[in-house]
């Protein structure tokens, strides 16, 4: 089912963009393929990402899956970028 979610428009590289710019950059960039929608509808989906930076890409993907009527979307990430200037002490 990894091919259910597709990038439908090109986006610029996220490196160097602010949190807001990242969200705008990926807004509407992902959709569930029409021929895969029945695989998503009513199901719990696990979205896997290697690195979570701002969360913009994961958010855009989760929104696309929810629009395709996924029952829920859980996210599994292997690493999270922490802003050292805002990190808890």
C-alpha positions as CSV (number, residue, x, y, z in Angstrom):
1,X,0.0,0.0,0.0
2,X,3.0,2.3,0.0
3,X,2.0,3.6,-3.4
4,X,-1.3,4.9,-2.3
5,X,0.0,8.3,-1.4
6,X,1.4,10.3,-4.3
7,X,3.1,13.7,-4.8
8,X,0.8,15.5,-7.3
9,X,2.8,18.7,-7.7
10,X,6.5,19.5,-7.4
11,X,7.7,21.3,-4.3
12,X,10.9,23.2,-3.6
13,X,13.5,21.7,-1.2
14,X,12.5,22.3,2.5
15,X,16.0,23.1,3.7
16,X,16.4,26.7,4.7
17,X,12.6,27.4,4.8
18,X,10.8,28.6,7.9
19,X,8.1,26.5,9.5
20,X,5.4,28.6,7.8
21,X,7.2,28.4,4.4
22,X,7.5,24.6,4.8
23,X,3.8,24.2,5.4
24,X,2.9,26.4,2.4
25,X,5.4,24.6,0.2
26,X,3.8,21.2,0.7
27,X,0.2,22.3,1.0
28,X,-1.9,20.2,-1.4
29,X,1.2,18.5,-2.8
30,X,0.1,15.0,-1.8
31,X,-3.1,13.0,-2.7
32,X,-4.2,9.4,-2.5
33,X,-4.4,7.9,-6.0
34,X,-8.0,7.4,-7.1
35,X,-7.5,3.7,-7.7
36,X,-6.1,3.3,-4.2
37,X,-8.7,5.2,-2.3
38,X,-10.7,2.0,-1.4
39,X,-7.6,0.7,0.3
40,X,-7.4,3.7,2.6
41,X,-11.1,4.3,3.3
42,X,-12.1,3.3,6.8
43,X,-8.6,2.0,7.7
44,X,-6.1,3.0,10.3
45,X,-3.0,4.1,8.4
46,X,0.6,4.3,9.7
47,X,2.7,7.0,8.0
48,X,6.5,6.4,8.3
49,X,9.0,9.2,7.9
50,X,12.7,9.1,8.4
51,X,13.2,12.6,10.0
52,X,10.6,14.9,11.4
53,X,11.8,18.5,11.2
54,X,8.8,20.9,11.2
55,X,6.2,18.3,10.6
56,X,4.9,20.1,7.5
57,X,5.3,17.1,5.1
58,X,3.8,14.6,7.6
59,X,0.9,17.0,8.2
60,X,0.3,17.4,4.5
61,X,0.4,13.6,3.9
62,X,-1.9,12.9,6.9
63,X,-4.4,15.5,5.7
64,X,-4.4,13.8,2.2
65,X,-5.0,10.4,3.8
66,X,-7.8,11.8,6.0
67,X,-9.4,13.4,3.0
68,X,-9.4,9.9,1.4
69,X,-11.5,8.8,4.4
70,X,-8.8,7.0,6.4
71,X,-10.2,6.2,9.9
72,X,-7.0,7.6,11.5
73,X,-3.4,8.3,10.7
74,X,-0.6,7.5,13.1
75,X,3.0,8.7,12.4
76,X,6.2,6.8,13.1
77,X,9.4,8.7,12.8
78,X,13.0,7.5,13.3
79,X,14.5,10.9,14.2
80,X,13.2,14.3,15.2
81,X,15.1,17.6,14.7
82,X,15.2,19.7,17.8
83,X,15.9,23.4,17.7
84,X,18.8,23.6,20.2
85,X,17.8,27.3,21.0
86,X,14.4,26.1,22.2
87,X,15.3,22.7,23.6
88,X,14.1,22.1,27.1
89,X,16.8,22.2,29.8
